[in-house]
Amino acid sequence: MPRLPLALAAVLACTACSGPVSSPEASMPGTPAATASGDTFRAAPAARPADAPQNVVLFIADGFGPTSATMGASAAEALGRDWTLGTGLIGASETSPSEGRVTDSAAGATAYSCGIKTYNGAIGVGPDKAPCRTLLEAAEAKGLSTGLVATSRITHATPASFAAHVEQRSQEAEIASQMITSGVDVMFGGGLGFFTGREDGRDLLAELRASGATVATDGAGFDALSSTPAVAIMAPSHLAYEVDRDETDQPSLAEMTTRAMDLLGEAAGARGFFLMVEASRIDHAGHGNDPVGHLHDILAYDEALAAALDWASENGNTLIVATADHETGGMSLGRDGIYAWDPQPLLDANASMERIAEQIAGGADPVAAVRDGLGFDSLEDGVAEAIRGAASSGDRAALSTLVRDLASEPAGIGWTTGGHTAVDVGLYAWGPGMERFRGRLTNDEVGRRLFAALGLTP
């Protein structure tokens, strides 16, 4: 079966870079990833533990804090369905970067991918900006199959931190260039804009096909994927929020997870595989203080986790670890001294704030877009007038605040920030080796224990 070339640490020589962080030799196809001094990332493996799993799946729910977990559990109860995360809570991850206490996704993901703390914005590099050996690269070097799944652009901070090395997360064109030679057997997500129509004229999808990969750009192509290397980049930017997703156009996170595990399991056999799955858009909804997008993506995340556990139950010898890189939004269940929280208004809604804004920008009646998107029968005259006024004046901030409050207040939800917070995030684990993740661990320690679970070293 064809396989993409082994991972490299490409030279960071682009207009957005301050200088190279790896040796010139690393830019040659087929060269193993290297540090700035030229030493390869192929460190000797650690002794394989007796309880070592054959496969490891790491779920990262971007922006998913403890309140998000309670929100999801309440909604699952209201829907009469299982809450899978509730079966695996085993500890907590402390999320600070190397400087300060509040991380971004790049530093947070690099802590898990490399087992080190680094600065905000860093993708697969340490505080000294030298490339760090990632768990995916170490697994590849050992002969395991590897995969990345995300509902964001596949070049976004979290997936990028496992398969690329750049000084700043904004260098997504360079990240895409590195990812296509990273050796990853499965890549599912969005971000077509960084693979085709590039300023440098390269068509990275054509290069992937030439290397032997099967490439899909829509749901139908995804459904046809049957062997590795398999790449599905199914949106110009991020994939849709779950509440907005067209089932005929984009697969769910659960479908992508199951397909990735099937493909990797078949390709790897007894060698095993490592897969990272990111529920990316939980974070985006947190930034936008959008409780509808946040909740529906949380439920989609839990469904994906349930699908992975079903696969592990059927196939065996698979460790599943789930955590987050940080919390986003500072969300509360209960607000303004009112002792109430009800998920039903959010479950009744059928559009994210992003989709409502797109509809209004596309010429839809703003009052109808808000009313229907949030599942209301009607809006009070004063509210409708305020929506029309904000929309007609082009005051996007005012309109966003109106929609946020209309969505949040009936559910009893409050927000404290449009950014990240320093709160610890939950740590969940199932399967062989799960005990090593018990307790409160720093995020870099979680990363090192993921390496150890496969008998690897950072």
JOQUIBEL-V859318 format. One record per backbone hydrogen bond with DSSP energy under -0.5 kcal/mol. CO is the residue of the C=O (numbers start at 1). NH is the residue of the N-H. Records with the same first field share a line. If there is no record, write none. Layout:
BEGIN
CO: NH, NH
END
This chain:
BEGIN
7: 33
8: 10
11: 13
12: 14
14: 17
21: 131
23: 26
24: 27
25: 28
28: 31
33: 41
35: 23, 38
39: 35
41: 43
49: 52
55: 319
56: 275
57: 59, 321
58: 277
59: 61, 323
60: 62, 279
61: 64
63: 65, 328
65: 69
66: 70
67: 71
68: 72
69: 73
70: 74
71: 75
72: 76
73: 77
74: 78
75: 79
76: 80, 81
77: 80
82: 84
83: 86
84: 87
85: 88, 89
88: 429
90: 439
91: 427
92: 441
93: 425
94: 443
101: 103
104: 108
105: 109
106: 110
107: 111
108: 112
109: 113
110: 114, 115, 116
111: 115
113: 135
118: 98
119: 122
121: 169
122: 124
123: 166
124: 132
126: 129
130: 126
134: 138
135: 139
136: 140
137: 141
138: 142
139: 144
140: 143
145: 274
146: 185, 186
147: 276
148: 188
149: 278
151: 239
152: 190
153: 156
156: 160
157: 161
159: 162, 163
160: 163, 164
166: 123
168: 171
170: 172
171: 175
172: 176
173: 177
174: 178
175: 179
176: 180
178: 181
179: 182
182: 7
185: 229, 230
186: 148
187: 232
188: 150
189: 234
190: 154
191: 194
192: 195, 196
195: 204, 205
198: 201
202: 198, 204
203: 207
204: 208
205: 209
206: 210
207: 211
208: 213
209: 212
213: 215
214: 231
216: 233
218: 222
219: 223
220: 224
221: 225
222: 225
229: 214
230: 187
231: 216
232: 189, 234
235: 191, 192
236: 193
237: 191
241: 244, 245
242: 245
245: 247
246: 249, 250
249: 219
252: 256
253: 257
254: 258
255: 259
256: 260
257: 261
258: 262
259: 263
260: 264
261: 265
262: 266
263: 267
264: 268
265: 269
268: 271
269: 272
272: 145
273: 56
274: 147
275: 58
276: 149
277: 60, 279
278: 151, 280
279: 62, 282
280: 283, 284
281: 285
282: 286
283: 287
284: 288
285: 290
286: 289
289: 291
290: 294
291: 295
292: 296
293: 297
294: 298
295: 299
296: 300
297: 301
298: 302
299: 303
300: 304
301: 305
302: 306
303: 307
304: 308
305: 309
306: 310
307: 311
308: 312
309: 313
310: 314
311: 315
312: 316
317: 54, 55
319: 57
320: 430
321: 59
322: 428
323: 61
326: 63
327: 421
329: 416, 417
332: 334, 414
335: 338
337: 339
338: 335, 340
343: 346, 347
344: 348
345: 349
352: 356
353: 357
354: 358
355: 359
356: 360
357: 361
358: 362
359: 364
360: 363
365: 369
366: 370
367: 371
368: 372
369: 373
370: 374
371: 376
372: 375
373: 350, 351
380: 384
381: 385
382: 386
383: 387
384: 388
385: 389
386: 390
387: 391
388: 392
389: 393
390: 394, 395
391: 394
394: 396
395: 399
396: 400
397: 401
398: 402
399: 403
400: 404
401: 405
402: 406
403: 407
404: 408
405: 409
406: 410
408: 411, 412, 413
409: 412
411: 342
412: 334
414: 332
419: 329
421: 327
424: 66
425: 93
427: 90, 91
428: 322
430: 320
431: 434
433: 436
434: 437
435: 438
439: 92, 441
441: 94
442: 446
443: 447
444: 448
445: 449
446: 450
447: 451
448: 452
449: 453
450: 454
451: 454, 456
452: 49, 455
453: 53
458: 133
END
